[in-house]
Amino acid sequence: QLQLVESGGGLVQPGGSLRLSCQTSRNIIVFNAVDWYRQAPGKQRDLVAGITRDVRTNYVDSLKGRFTISRDNAKNTVYLQMNNLKPEDTAVYYCHVNYVSRDYWGQGTQVTVSS
């Protein structure tokens, strides 16, 4: 069973930084892409960023310049570096892959931006 495990969330003050990690239970190279989504209370789950097998990246326009997605194939891990965090970034952040035509999600990691 494929598993995605997120970590790195927490409480941070506005302007602070966090780095989220998503570790996969399979060799990360088998996935065409690994994505980060987020879901704020009462809102739908939205794409934040994605990174492909050949390290092409895409971001939601509103987050460009503050968030950076990267990968370490040796560790089967994708990272999301989040800088200059704002209260509106508060959400549960989820890792996602589509593998063999099926969507897989991690359990999520809570990010709370508050003073």
Summary of the structure (lengths in Angstrom):
residues: 115
radius of gyration: 13.4
end to end distance: 39.6
largest distance: 42.7
contacts: 331
relative contact order: 0.32
helix: 10%
strand: 55%
